[in-house]
Amino acid sequence: MMQARIGPNAVLQLVGVLDRDLGRQARDRVFAGLRLPPPDSGMIPQAEAIAAHLALRAALPERADTLLAAAGEATASYILRHRIPAVARGLIRLLPARIGARVLARAIERHAWTFAGSGRFRVAGLSPLVFELHDNPLAQDGAACVWHAAVFRRLFERLVWRRVRVVETRCAGQGGDLCRFELHPD
């Protein structure tokens, strides 16, 4: 059976945030014993991303949400720079927000394999915009999915709305049947 894989930015951007905010020695203590992907890594086993997120929560429980949110924002920034062509970014920005949001949401849905791992992602509603992630591999340990929420927020703030709130209304990591994110433009 093939092992589920996830995009390396679920870990690489977290490494960068820890290096910047805490220093490399602290990062090495947090991830002691874990295999971290090299910067030029392709898709990684989702177990490695899960282990990195859990290690952070175990080592720095009081700062984990802030650090994971920063890593989510860095992931979205990477996606904007390297994965969404400039022409597509420009087009989405030119569209009325309602249409731009749908275009971006459908693009996220088509590329969900990069962040959902063994989970299943779908756009569940358009007004408000609702994302659902079933069997989210990163929903662990009783914690909310701040990394995912930050990725979604940054993408939509940069391309569709100047400000957007992403509210996780259900979370598998907190006992829910799935992770459900509602996006509300401010």
VOLO-320654 format. One record per atom (N, C-alpha, C, O): atom name; residue number from 0; x, y, z. Coordinates in nm, 3 decimals. Atoms other than C-alpha are relative to their C-alpha. Example, Ala and Ser with C-alpha at 12.3 -4.5 7.8 and 13.67 -1.06 7.14 Angstrom:
BEGIN
   at     i        px        py        pz
    N     0     0.089    -0.119     0.000
   CA     0     1.230    -0.450     0.780
    C     0     0.090     0.120     0.000
    O     0     0.194     0.118     0.066
    N     1    -0.082    -0.119    -0.006
   CA     1     1.367    -0.106     0.714
    C     1    -0.077     0.109     0.073
    O     1    -0.026     0.220     0.090
REM end
This chain:
BEGIN
   at     i        px        py        pz
    N     0     0.084    -0.118     0.000
   CA     0     0.000     0.000     0.000
    C     0     0.089     0.125     0.000
    O     0     0.185     0.133     0.076
    N     1    -0.079    -0.122     0.010
   CA     1     0.135     0.343    -0.095
    C     1    -0.029     0.093     0.118
    O     1    -0.144     0.112     0.157
    N     2     0.013    -0.091    -0.114
   CA     2     0.198     0.583     0.191
    C     2    -0.052     0.136    -0.048
    O     2    -0.006     0.187    -0.150
    N     3     0.054    -0.131     0.035
   CA     3    -0.003     0.908     0.180
    C     3     0.110     0.105     0.009
    O     3     0.198     0.098     0.095
    N     4    -0.102    -0.103     0.007
   CA     4     0.202     1.213     0.091
    C     4    -0.066     0.138     0.011
    O     4    -0.185     0.155    -0.014
    N     5     0.046    -0.137    -0.019
   CA     5     0.171     1.585     0.159
    C     5     0.112     0.093    -0.047
    O     5     0.228     0.054    -0.051
    N     6    -0.100    -0.096     0.046
   CA     6     0.346     1.896     0.031
    C     6     0.101     0.033     0.109
    O     6     0.065     0.042     0.226
    N     7    -0.107    -0.023    -0.098
   CA     7     0.679     1.969     0.201
    C     7    -0.014     0.131     0.077
    O     7     0.045     0.146     0.184
    N     8     0.012    -0.128    -0.070
   CA     8     0.575     2.324     0.294
    C     8    -0.072    -0.012     0.133
    O     8    -0.063     0.078     0.216
    N     9     0.061     0.023    -0.132
   CA     9     0.370     2.180     0.580
    C     9     0.107    -0.010     0.108
    O     9     0.079     0.010     0.226
    N    10    -0.113     0.007    -0.092
   CA    10     0.713     2.131     0.739
    C    10     0.103     0.109    -0.029
    O    10     0.150     0.176     0.062
    N    11    -0.108    -0.094     0.034
   CA    11     0.960     2.351     0.548
    C    11    -0.027     0.142     0.050
    O    11     0.063     0.208     0.101
    N    12     0.030    -0.136    -0.045
   CA    12     0.780     2.676     0.628
    C    12     0.001     0.010     0.152
    O    12     0.033     0.115     0.208
    N    13    -0.007     0.004    -0.146
   CA    13     0.752     2.573     0.993
    C    13     0.146     0.007     0.046
    O    13     0.177     0.076     0.143
    N    14    -0.144    -0.007    -0.031
   CA    14     1.128     2.515     1.001
    C    14     0.050     0.144    -0.013
    O    14     0.121     0.193     0.074
    N    15    -0.042    -0.139     0.020
   CA    15     1.182     2.865     0.860
    C    15    -0.051     0.092     0.108
    O    15     0.023     0.180     0.154
    N    16     0.057    -0.083    -0.107
   CA    16     0.951     3.022     1.117
    C    16     0.075    -0.023     0.130
    O    16     0.109     0.072     0.200
    N    17    -0.073     0.028    -0.125
   CA    17     1.126     2.845     1.405
    C    17     0.141     0.056    -0.006
    O    17     0.189     0.114     0.092
    N    18    -0.135    -0.055     0.013
   CA    18     1.470     2.940     1.272
    C    18    -0.002     0.151     0.022
    O    18     0.084     0.205     0.091
    N    19     0.008    -0.146    -0.009
   CA    19     1.363     3.305     1.243
    C    19    -0.039     0.045     0.142
    O    19     0.021     0.138     0.196
    N    20     0.054    -0.047    -0.127
   CA    20     1.169     3.333     1.570
    C    20     0.072    -0.052     0.123
    O    20     0.080     0.017     0.225
    N    21    -0.061     0.062    -0.118
   CA    21     1.356     3.098     1.803
    C    21     0.147    -0.034    -0.016
    O    21     0.219    -0.052     0.082
    N    22    -0.138     0.039     0.028
   CA    22     1.686     3.017     1.636
    C    22     0.011    -0.148    -0.034
    O    22    -0.073    -0.230     0.003
    N    23    -0.018     0.137     0.048
   CA    23     1.821     2.701     1.483
    C    23     0.018    -0.101     0.113
    O    23    -0.030    -0.214     0.103
    N    24    -0.020     0.094    -0.111
   CA    24     1.926     2.544     1.814
    C    24    -0.134    -0.039     0.062
    O    24    -0.157    -0.156     0.092
    N    25     0.133     0.030    -0.054
   CA    25     1.571     2.571     1.950
    C    25    -0.078    -0.087    -0.097
    O    25    -0.144    -0.182    -0.056
    N    26     0.067     0.083     0.101
   CA    26     1.434     2.434     1.622
    C    26     0.052    -0.143     0.004
    O    26    -0.026    -0.238    -0.004
    N    27    -0.057     0.135    -0.006
   CA    27     1.674     2.140     1.644
    C    27    -0.049    -0.076     0.123
    O    27    -0.070    -0.197     0.116
    N    28     0.054     0.065    -0.120
   CA    28     1.553     2.068     2.000
    C    28    -0.145    -0.043    -0.022
    O    28    -0.184    -0.153     0.016
    N    29     0.141     0.032     0.025
   CA    29     1.187     2.081     1.891
    C    29    -0.011    -0.123    -0.090
    O    29    -0.093    -0.211    -0.064
    N    30     0.010     0.108     0.100
   CA    30     1.247     1.844     1.598
    C    30     0.103    -0.111     0.020
    O    30     0.130    -0.187    -0.072
    N    31    -0.101     0.103    -0.027
   CA    31     1.508     1.620     1.765
    C    31    -0.055    -0.139    -0.037
    O    31    -0.164    -0.177     0.004
    N    32     0.037     0.136     0.037
   CA    32     1.495     1.273     1.614
    C    32    -0.092    -0.009    -0.122
    O    32    -0.120    -0.119    -0.169
    N    33     0.089     0.002     0.117
   CA    33     1.268     1.375     1.323
    C    33     0.081     0.019    -0.127
    O    33     0.186     0.084    -0.127
    N    34    -0.059    -0.022     0.132
   CA    34     1.357     1.360     0.957
    C    34    -0.068     0.121    -0.060
    O    34    -0.189     0.118    -0.085
    N    35     0.055    -0.120     0.062
   CA    35     1.309     1.708     0.811
    C    35     0.033    -0.003    -0.149
    O    35     0.144    -0.042    -0.188
    N    36    -0.025     0.005     0.144
   CA    36     1.273     1.740     0.434
    C    36     0.103     0.105    -0.041
    O    36     0.109     0.213     0.018
    N    37    -0.092    -0.102     0.053
   CA    37     1.548     1.915     0.239
    C    37    -0.079     0.109    -0.071
    O    37    -0.193     0.086    -0.111
    N    38     0.071    -0.112     0.063
   CA    38     1.457     2.255     0.088
    C    38    -0.053    -0.030    -0.140
    O    38    -0.154     0.028    -0.180
    N    39     0.044     0.031     0.136
   CA    39     1.425     2.107    -0.262
    C    39    -0.087    -0.126    -0.006
    O    39    -0.100    -0.189    -0.110
    N    40     0.078     0.124    -0.011
   CA    40     1.202     1.823    -0.144
    C    40    -0.127     0.005    -0.083
    O    40    -0.190     0.110    -0.101
    N    41     0.131     0.016     0.061
   CA    41     0.907     1.695    -0.338
    C    41    -0.098    -0.038     0.109
    O    41    -0.075    -0.012     0.227
    N    42     0.100     0.043    -0.097
   CA    42     0.600     1.552    -0.171
    C    42     0.067    -0.091     0.104
    O    42     0.155    -0.170     0.072
    N    43    -0.059     0.077    -0.110
   CA    43     0.681     1.397     0.168
    C    43    -0.107    -0.091     0.060
    O    43    -0.226    -0.064     0.045
    N    44     0.099     0.082    -0.070
   CA    44     0.516     1.117     0.367
    C    44    -0.077     0.088     0.100
    O    44    -0.017     0.165     0.175
    N    45     0.079    -0.084    -0.091
   CA    45     0.229     1.276     0.559
    C    45     0.037    -0.026     0.144
    O    45     0.022     0.062     0.229
    N    46    -0.042     0.032    -0.137
   CA    46     0.357     1.099     0.871
    C    46     0.109     0.096     0.048
    O    46     0.116     0.127     0.167
    N    47    -0.106    -0.094    -0.037
   CA    47     0.659     1.334     0.866
    C    47    -0.058     0.137     0.037
    O    47    -0.012     0.200     0.131
    N    48     0.064    -0.128    -0.031
   CA    48     0.436     1.643     0.860
    C    48    -0.076    -0.010     0.132
    O    48    -0.070     0.081     0.215
    N    49     0.072     0.021    -0.126
   CA    49     0.218     1.502     1.138
    C    49     0.098     0.003     0.116
    O    49     0.074     0.070     0.217
    N    50    -0.099     0.007    -0.108
   CA    50     0.526     1.426     1.349
    C    50     0.057     0.138     0.031
    O    50     0.076     0.171     0.148
    N    51    -0.055    -0.134    -0.023
   CA    51     0.664     1.779     1.301
    C    51    -0.101     0.088     0.074
    O    51    -0.064     0.159     0.168
    N    52     0.101    -0.082    -0.066
   CA    52     0.336     1.946     1.399
    C    52    -0.022    -0.046     0.145
    O    52    -0.035     0.037     0.235
    N    53     0.017     0.052    -0.137
   CA    53     0.295     1.717     1.702
    C    53     0.121     0.034     0.087
    O    53     0.105     0.068     0.205
    N    54    -0.121    -0.033    -0.077
   CA    54     0.657     1.776     1.809
    C    54    -0.003     0.145     0.043
    O    54     0.034     0.177     0.156
    N    55     0.010    -0.141    -0.036
   CA    55     0.601     2.151     1.800
    C    55    -0.100     0.019     0.114
    O    55    -0.071     0.089     0.210
    N    56     0.102    -0.015    -0.104
   CA    56     0.282     2.122     2.007
    C    56     0.049    -0.056     0.133
    O    56     0.018     0.000     0.238
    N    57    -0.052     0.060    -0.124
   CA    57     0.458     1.898     2.262
    C    57     0.109     0.087     0.062
    O    57     0.114     0.104     0.184
    N    58    -0.114    -0.076    -0.052
   CA    58     0.769     2.115     2.292
    C    58    -0.037     0.142     0.040
    O    58     0.018     0.196     0.136
    N    59     0.033    -0.141    -0.024
   CA    59     0.607     2.460     2.282
    C    59    -0.152     0.019    -0.001
    O    59    -0.203     0.091    -0.087
    N    60     0.147    -0.005     0.006
   CA    60     0.237     2.422     2.366
    C    60    -0.057     0.141     0.005
    O    60    -0.158     0.169    -0.058
    N    61     0.053    -0.136    -0.015
   CA    61     0.191     2.787     2.461
    C    61     0.026     0.087    -0.123
    O    61    -0.040     0.190    -0.140
    N    62    -0.034    -0.080     0.119
   CA    62     0.344     2.915     2.134
    C    62    -0.037    -0.070    -0.130
    O    62    -0.025    -0.011    -0.238
    N    63     0.021     0.080     0.121
   CA    63     0.241     2.641     1.891
    C    63    -0.098     0.065    -0.097
    O    63    -0.070     0.071    -0.217
    N    64     0.098    -0.058     0.091
   CA    64    -0.069     2.813     1.751
    C    64     0.058     0.120    -0.075
    O    64     0.037     0.134    -0.196
    N    65    -0.059    -0.117     0.063
   CA    65     0.119     3.137     1.683
    C    65     0.103    -0.040    -0.105
    O    65     0.107     0.016    -0.214
    N    66    -0.104     0.045     0.092
   CA    66     0.409     2.954     1.519
    C    66    -0.061    -0.073    -0.121
    O    66    -0.014    -0.055    -0.233
    N    67     0.066     0.070     0.111
   CA    67     0.180     2.730     1.310
    C    67    -0.073     0.099    -0.090
    O    67    -0.074     0.082    -0.212
    N    68     0.065    -0.103     0.082
   CA    68    -0.019     3.035     1.195
    C    68     0.103     0.072    -0.086
    O    68     0.078     0.097    -0.204
    N    69    -0.106    -0.065     0.078
   CA    69     0.304     3.206     1.088
    C    69     0.050    -0.093    -0.111
    O    69     0.078    -0.047    -0.222
    N    70    -0.041     0.097     0.103
   CA    70     0.405     2.888     0.903
    C    70    -0.106    -0.013    -0.109
    O    70    -0.072    -0.028    -0.226
    N    71     0.107     0.002     0.099
   CA    71     0.065     2.880     0.732
    C    71     0.006     0.121    -0.091
    O    71    -0.012     0.110    -0.212
    N    72    -0.014    -0.122     0.081
   CA    72     0.110     3.241     0.619
    C    72     0.119    -0.011    -0.094
    O    72     0.112     0.031    -0.209
    N    73    -0.119     0.018     0.085
   CA    73     0.459     3.157     0.491
    C    73    -0.027    -0.100    -0.112
    O    73     0.022    -0.083    -0.224
    N    74     0.037     0.098     0.103
   CA    74     0.317     2.857     0.305
    C    74    -0.081     0.068    -0.109
    O    74    -0.055     0.047    -0.228
    N    75     0.082    -0.071     0.099
   CA    75     0.056     3.076     0.135
    C    75     0.087     0.095    -0.082
    O    75     0.069     0.106    -0.203
    N    76    -0.090    -0.091     0.073
   CA    76     0.325     3.330     0.045
    C    76     0.083    -0.078    -0.101
    O    76     0.104    -0.031    -0.213
    N    77    -0.074     0.086     0.093
   CA    77     0.530     3.049    -0.111
    C    77    -0.089    -0.038    -0.119
    O    77    -0.046    -0.031    -0.234
    N    78     0.094     0.039     0.106
   CA    78     0.225     2.932    -0.307
    C    78    -0.022     0.118    -0.096
    O    78    -0.021     0.101    -0.217
    N    79     0.022    -0.118     0.082
   CA    79     0.162     3.287    -0.430
    C    79     0.121     0.030    -0.089
    O    79     0.104     0.070    -0.204
    N    80    -0.122    -0.029     0.077
   CA    80     0.524     3.328    -0.544
    C    80     0.033    -0.107    -0.102
    O    80     0.080    -0.077    -0.211
    N    81    -0.054     0.110     0.081
   CA    81     0.586     2.984    -0.690
    C    81    -0.102    -0.093    -0.065
    O    81    -0.066    -0.168    -0.155
    N    82     0.096     0.099     0.049
   CA    82     0.265     2.795    -0.762
    C    82    -0.119     0.058    -0.076
    O    82    -0.184    -0.013    -0.153
    N    83     0.110    -0.063     0.074
   CA    83     0.007     3.043    -0.891
    C    83     0.064     0.095    -0.101
    O    83     0.127     0.193    -0.062
    N    84    -0.063    -0.085     0.101
   CA    84     0.118     3.195    -1.221
    C    84    -0.045     0.146     0.013
    O    84    -0.158     0.174     0.053
    N    85     0.028    -0.143    -0.010
   CA    85     0.134     3.576    -1.233
    C    85    -0.127     0.038    -0.076
    O    85    -0.205     0.121    -0.030
    N    86     0.120    -0.031     0.079
   CA    86    -0.133     3.586    -1.504
    C    86    -0.125    -0.040     0.077
    O    86    -0.223     0.035     0.080
    N    87     0.116     0.046    -0.078
   CA    87    -0.373     3.384    -1.286
    C    87    -0.022     0.089     0.121
    O    87    -0.136     0.123     0.154
    N    88     0.013    -0.092    -0.115
   CA    88    -0.300     3.604    -0.982
    C    88    -0.064     0.131    -0.044
    O    88    -0.154     0.182     0.021
    N    89     0.055    -0.125     0.051
   CA    89    -0.370     3.914    -1.188
    C    89    -0.146    -0.011    -0.039
    O    89    -0.226     0.079    -0.011
    N    90     0.138     0.021     0.041
   CA    90    -0.689     3.773    -1.332
    C    90    -0.094    -0.009     0.120
    O    90    -0.199     0.054     0.122
    N    91     0.084     0.015    -0.120
   CA    91    -0.827     3.670    -0.992
    C    91    -0.020     0.136     0.067
    O    91    -0.130     0.166     0.112
    N    92     0.011    -0.132    -0.063
   CA    92    -0.753     4.019    -0.855
    C    92    -0.093     0.093    -0.078
    O    92    -0.159     0.179    -0.019
    N    93     0.085    -0.086     0.083
   CA    93    -0.937     4.181    -1.147
    C    93    -0.148    -0.037     0.005
    O    93    -0.234     0.046    -0.020
    N    94     0.139     0.046    -0.003
   CA    94    -1.252     3.973    -1.107
    C    94    -0.076     0.060     0.117
    O    94    -0.016     0.094     0.219
    N    95     0.078    -0.037    -0.119
   CA    95    -1.539     4.084    -0.885
    C    95     0.028    -0.102     0.111
    O    95     0.047    -0.221     0.083
    N    96    -0.041     0.086    -0.112
   CA    96    -1.466     3.941    -0.539
    C    96    -0.078    -0.131     0.006
    O    96    -0.020    -0.236     0.031
    N    97     0.082     0.121    -0.006
   CA    97    -1.756     3.695    -0.549
    C    97     0.048    -0.104    -0.100
    O    97     0.053    -0.223    -0.069
    N    98    -0.047     0.093     0.104
   CA    98    -1.627     3.541    -0.873
    C    98     0.144    -0.040     0.026
    O    98     0.179    -0.158     0.011
    N    99    -0.139     0.032    -0.032
   CA    99    -1.260     3.564    -0.777
    C    99     0.011    -0.103     0.111
    O    99     0.095    -0.192     0.107
    N   100     0.000     0.097    -0.112
   CA   100    -1.336     3.378    -0.453
    C   100    -0.034    -0.140    -0.051
    O   100     0.027    -0.238    -0.008
    N   101     0.037     0.131     0.055
   CA   101    -1.503     3.098    -0.649
    C   101     0.113    -0.060    -0.083
    O   101     0.141    -0.179    -0.074
    N   102    -0.111     0.048     0.083
   CA   102    -1.216     3.073    -0.896
    C   102     0.113    -0.052     0.089
    O   102     0.165    -0.161     0.066
    N   103    -0.108     0.042    -0.090
   CA   103    -0.958     3.057    -0.617
    C   103    -0.040    -0.124     0.079
    O   103     0.041    -0.215     0.096
    N   104     0.046     0.117    -0.076
   CA   104    -1.167     2.812    -0.414
    C   104     0.006    -0.127    -0.085
    O   104     0.050    -0.231    -0.037
    N   105    -0.004     0.118     0.089
   CA   105    -1.198     2.576    -0.713
    C   105     0.144    -0.041    -0.030
    O   105     0.174    -0.160    -0.041
    N   106    -0.142     0.032     0.021
   CA   106    -0.823     2.600    -0.777
    C   106     0.057    -0.071     0.123
    O   106     0.133    -0.167     0.109
    N   107    -0.045     0.067    -0.124
   CA   107    -0.757     2.509    -0.412
    C   107    -0.054    -0.142     0.002
    O   107     0.018    -0.236     0.037
    N   108     0.061     0.133     0.001
   CA   108    -0.998     2.217    -0.447
    C   108     0.074    -0.094    -0.096
    O   108     0.097    -0.210    -0.064
    N   109    -0.072     0.083     0.099
   CA   109    -0.815     2.090    -0.760
    C   109     0.139    -0.038     0.049
    O   109     0.192    -0.143     0.009
    N   110    -0.136     0.025    -0.047
   CA   110    -0.480     2.109    -0.580
    C   110     0.006    -0.047     0.146
    O   110     0.112    -0.045     0.208
    N   111     0.007     0.041    -0.141
   CA   111    -0.594     1.981    -0.240
    C   111     0.090    -0.119     0.031
    O   111     0.132    -0.136     0.145
    N   112    -0.087     0.115    -0.022
   CA   112    -0.386     1.667    -0.286
    C   112     0.134     0.044     0.059
    O   112     0.203    -0.037     0.121
    N   113    -0.130    -0.046    -0.051
   CA   113    -0.084     1.885    -0.194
    C   113    -0.001     0.029     0.150
    O   113     0.104     0.032     0.212
    N   114     0.004    -0.031    -0.143
   CA   114    -0.208     1.966     0.157
    C   114    -0.094    -0.091     0.079
    O   114    -0.092    -0.090     0.202
    N   115     0.098     0.085    -0.070
   CA   115    -0.480     1.711     0.238
    C   115     0.055    -0.139     0.032
    O   115    -0.003    -0.209     0.115
    N   116    -0.053     0.134    -0.025
   CA   116    -0.263     1.398     0.231
    C   116    -0.107    -0.104    -0.025
    O   116    -0.167    -0.108    -0.132
    N   117     0.101     0.106     0.013
   CA   117    -0.494     1.103     0.291
    C   117    -0.142     0.053     0.020
    O   117    -0.239    -0.021     0.002
    N   118     0.131    -0.060    -0.021
   CA   118    -0.779     1.344     0.370
    C   118    -0.068     0.034    -0.131
    O   118    -0.011     0.020    -0.239
    N   119     0.080    -0.039     0.117
   CA   119    -1.051     1.461     0.134
    C   119    -0.052     0.142     0.021
    O   119    -0.115     0.172     0.122
    N   120     0.037    -0.141    -0.007
   CA   120    -1.112     1.830     0.067
    C   120    -0.112     0.028    -0.099
    O   120    -0.116    -0.029    -0.208
    N   121     0.102    -0.045     0.095
   CA   121    -1.417     1.993    -0.087
    C   121    -0.046     0.140     0.036
    O   121    -0.043     0.181     0.152
    N   122     0.066    -0.127    -0.020
   CA   122    -1.572     2.332    -0.133
    C   122    -0.145    -0.035     0.030
    O   122    -0.216    -0.087    -0.056
    N   123     0.133     0.043    -0.044
   CA   123    -1.895     2.282     0.064
    C   123    -0.105     0.110    -0.010
    O   123    -0.224     0.081     0.005
    N   124     0.095    -0.110     0.012
   CA   124    -2.055     2.624     0.018
    C   124     0.067     0.122    -0.059
    O   124     0.189     0.138    -0.049
    N   125    -0.054    -0.119     0.064
   CA   125    -2.014     2.951    -0.166
    C   125    -0.042     0.130     0.068
    O   125     0.021     0.234     0.046
    N   126     0.044    -0.122    -0.066
   CA   126    -2.204     3.200     0.051
    C   126    -0.054    -0.035     0.139
    O   126    -0.174    -0.059     0.152
    N   127    -0.140    -0.034     0.005
   CA   127    -2.036     3.197     0.289
    C   127     0.081    -0.111    -0.066
    O   127     0.034    -0.223    -0.085
    N   128    -0.091     0.098     0.056
   CA   128    -1.741     3.023     0.132
    C   128     0.038    -0.098     0.111
    O   128     0.085    -0.057     0.217
    N   129    -0.024     0.103    -0.102
   CA   129    -1.699     2.693     0.319
    C   129     0.088    -0.109    -0.060
    O   129     0.061    -0.160    -0.168
    N   130    -0.087     0.111     0.037
   CA   130    -1.418     2.439     0.295
    C   130    -0.016    -0.109     0.105
    O   130    -0.026    -0.082     0.224
    N   131     0.002     0.114    -0.091
   CA   131    -1.439     2.091     0.444
    C   131     0.116    -0.093    -0.032
    O   131     0.147    -0.120    -0.149
    N   132    -0.112     0.093     0.013
   CA   132    -1.148     1.858     0.504
    C   132    -0.032    -0.121     0.087
    O   132    -0.025    -0.114     0.210
    N   133     0.032     0.125    -0.069
   CA   133    -1.246     1.503     0.594
    C   133     0.130    -0.078     0.023
    O   133     0.217    -0.083    -0.064
    N   134    -0.118     0.081    -0.035
   CA   134    -0.986     1.285     0.769
    C   134     0.129     0.080    -0.016
    O   134     0.227     0.030    -0.071
    N   135    -0.116    -0.089     0.008
   CA   135    -0.742     1.576     0.794
    C   135     0.117    -0.060     0.079
    O   135     0.107    -0.073     0.201
    N   136    -0.111     0.063    -0.072
   CA   136    -0.405     1.417     0.878
    C   136     0.069     0.094     0.099
    O   136     0.132     0.047     0.194
    N   137    -0.065    -0.094    -0.091
   CA   137    -0.281     1.736     1.047
    C   137    -0.088     0.042     0.116
    O   137    -0.045     0.119     0.202
    N   138     0.091    -0.029    -0.112
   CA   138    -0.583     1.758     1.280
    C   138     0.032    -0.101     0.110
    O   138    -0.017    -0.214     0.109
    N   139    -0.052     0.091    -0.102
   CA   139    -0.419     1.608     1.586
    C   139    -0.003     0.064     0.138
    O   139    -0.005     0.186     0.151
    N   140    -0.038    -0.041    -0.134
   CA   140    -0.385     1.631     1.958
    C   140    -0.088     0.108     0.063
    O   140    -0.040     0.188     0.142
    N   141     0.092    -0.093    -0.063
   CA   141    -0.694     1.835     2.050
    C   141     0.016     0.144    -0.039
    O   141    -0.042     0.232     0.025
    N   142    -0.028    -0.138     0.038
   CA   142    -0.574     2.145     1.867
    C   142    -0.074     0.038    -0.128
    O   142    -0.101    -0.047    -0.213
    N   143     0.064    -0.053     0.120
   CA   143    -0.744     2.363     1.607
    C   143     0.100     0.001    -0.116
    O   143     0.221    -0.008    -0.096
    N   144    -0.081     0.006     0.122
   CA   144    -0.615     2.368     1.250
    C   144     0.044     0.140    -0.042
    O   144     0.003     0.190    -0.147
    N   145    -0.042    -0.138     0.026
   CA   145    -0.447     2.708     1.263
    C   145     0.088     0.011    -0.123
    O   145     0.087     0.114    -0.190
    N   146    -0.085    -0.003     0.119
   CA   146    -0.197     2.618     0.989
    C   146    -0.088     0.013    -0.125
    O   146    -0.065     0.100    -0.209
    N   147     0.089    -0.006     0.116
   CA   147    -0.475     2.549     0.735
    C   147    -0.072     0.134    -0.007
    O   147    -0.077     0.196    -0.114
    N   148     0.074    -0.126    -0.003
   CA   148    -0.675     2.854     0.842
    C   148     0.089     0.115    -0.046
    O   148     0.044     0.203    -0.120
    N   149    -0.091    -0.107     0.039
   CA   149    -0.369     3.077     0.800
    C   149     0.033    -0.005    -0.149
    O   149     0.043     0.099    -0.214
    N   150    -0.024     0.012     0.145
   CA   150    -0.296     2.940     0.451
    C   150    -0.119     0.058    -0.076
    O   150    -0.101     0.141    -0.166
    N   151     0.119    -0.048     0.070
   CA   151    -0.655     3.004     0.340
    C   151    -0.013     0.153     0.014
    O   151    -0.040     0.222    -0.085
    N   152     0.015    -0.143    -0.025
   CA   152    -0.665     3.351     0.500
    C   152     0.098     0.080    -0.087
    O   152     0.058     0.176    -0.153
    N   153    -0.102    -0.076     0.076
   CA   153    -0.340     3.469     0.338
    C   153    -0.030    -0.005    -0.150
    O   153    -0.019     0.098    -0.218
    N   154     0.030     0.010     0.143
   CA   154    -0.437     3.339    -0.008
    C   154    -0.115     0.092    -0.039
    O   154    -0.107     0.164    -0.139
    N   155     0.117    -0.081     0.034
   CA   155    -0.775     3.510    -0.002
    C   155     0.023     0.148     0.025
    O   155    -0.030     0.231    -0.049
    N   156    -0.031    -0.141    -0.022
   CA   156    -0.642     3.835     0.147
    C   156     0.086     0.056    -0.112
    O   156     0.070     0.172    -0.150
    N   157    -0.090    -0.049     0.105
   CA   157    -0.377     3.862    -0.123
    C   157    -0.067     0.004    -0.137
    O   157    -0.029     0.084    -0.223
    N   158     0.056     0.009     0.134
   CA   158    -0.602     3.771    -0.416
    C   158    -0.145     0.045    -0.013
    O   158    -0.186     0.083    -0.123
    N   159     0.144    -0.024     0.015
   CA   159    -0.970     3.837    -0.337
    C   159    -0.048     0.115     0.087
    O   159    -0.099     0.215     0.036
    N   160     0.050    -0.099    -0.095
   CA   160    -1.054     4.039    -0.026
    C   160     0.117     0.063     0.074
    O   160     0.216    -0.005     0.101
    N   161    -0.108    -0.065    -0.077
   CA   161    -0.839     4.294     0.156
    C   161     0.014    -0.062     0.138
    O   161     0.124    -0.077     0.190
    N   162    -0.001     0.064    -0.132
   CA   162    -0.938     4.133     0.485
    C   162    -0.103    -0.113    -0.001
    O   162    -0.211    -0.099    -0.057
    N   163     0.092     0.114    -0.009
   CA   163    -1.096     3.797     0.555
    C   163     0.023    -0.070     0.133
    O   163     0.136    -0.083     0.180
    N   164    -0.006     0.082    -0.122
   CA   164    -1.175     3.601     0.869
    C   164    -0.023    -0.144    -0.041
    O   164    -0.116    -0.174    -0.115
    N   165     0.020     0.144     0.021
   CA   165    -1.134     3.224     0.855
    C   165    -0.032    -0.059     0.135
    O   165     0.048    -0.053     0.229
    N   166     0.047     0.057    -0.126
   CA   166    -1.331     3.049     1.125
    C   166    -0.014    -0.150    -0.018
    O   166    -0.087    -0.197    -0.105
    N   167     0.016     0.145     0.003
   CA   167    -1.290     2.679     1.187
    C   167    -0.117    -0.034     0.092
    O   167    -0.106    -0.025     0.214
    N   168     0.122     0.024    -0.078
   CA   168    -1.642     2.582     1.296
    C   168    -0.009    -0.142     0.051
    O   168    -0.084    -0.169     0.146
    N   169    -0.011     0.138    -0.050
   CA   169    -1.567     2.212     1.337
    C   169     0.143    -0.044    -0.024
    O   169     0.206    -0.003    -0.122
    N   170    -0.139     0.045     0.012
   CA   170    -1.233     2.039     1.390
    C   170     0.012    -0.145     0.043
    O   170    -0.026    -0.182     0.154
    N   171    -0.022     0.141    -0.032
   CA   171    -1.147     1.671     1.377
    C   171     0.102    -0.015     0.113
    O   171     0.093    -0.109     0.192
    N   172    -0.099     0.005    -0.107
   CA   172    -0.851     1.743     1.605
    C   172    -0.059     0.028     0.137
    O   172     0.003    -0.001     0.239
    N   173     0.068    -0.030    -0.125
   CA   173    -1.099     1.860     1.869
    C   173    -0.127    -0.084     0.015
    O   173    -0.218    -0.047     0.089
    N   174     0.112     0.093    -0.017
   CA   174    -1.341     1.570     1.831
    C   174    -0.110     0.012    -0.103
    O   174    -0.207    -0.064    -0.096
    N   175     0.102    -0.012     0.103
   CA   175    -1.542     1.684     1.530
    C   175     0.012    -0.110    -0.104
    O   175     0.111    -0.184    -0.107
    N   176    -0.001     0.103     0.103
   CA   176    -1.630     1.460     1.238
    C   176     0.084     0.041    -0.121
    O   176     0.116    -0.043    -0.205
    N   177    -0.081    -0.053     0.110
   CA   177    -1.431     1.683     0.997
    C   177     0.049     0.138     0.040
    O   177     0.011     0.190     0.145
    N   178    -0.044    -0.137    -0.021
   CA   178    -1.253     2.016     0.974
    C   178    -0.077     0.087    -0.099
    O   178    -0.075     0.062    -0.219
    N   179     0.085    -0.084     0.083
   CA   179    -1.484     2.289     0.845
    C   179     0.042     0.145     0.022
    O   179     0.044     0.195     0.134
    N   180    -0.047    -0.138    -0.004
   CA   180    -1.362     2.639     0.760
    C   180    -0.097     0.090    -0.075
    O   180    -0.133     0.063    -0.189
    N   181     0.084    -0.100     0.065
   CA   181    -1.587     2.936     0.687
    C   181     0.085     0.124    -0.021
    O   181     0.156     0.167     0.069
    N   182    -0.073    -0.121     0.034
   CA   182    -1.438     3.238     0.512
    C   182    -0.098     0.116    -0.011
    O   182    -0.194     0.111    -0.087
    N   183     0.087    -0.116    -0.006
   CA   183    -1.596     3.575     0.586
    C   183     0.080     0.126    -0.033
    O   183     0.169     0.163     0.044
    N   184    -0.071    -0.124     0.028
   CA   184    -1.474     3.891     0.411
    C   184    -0.040     0.108     0.099
    O   184    -0.157     0.120     0.135
    N   185     0.027    -0.112    -0.092
   CA   185    -1.445     4.189     0.647
    C   185    -0.002     0.129    -0.078
    O   185    -0.023     0.236    -0.021
REM end
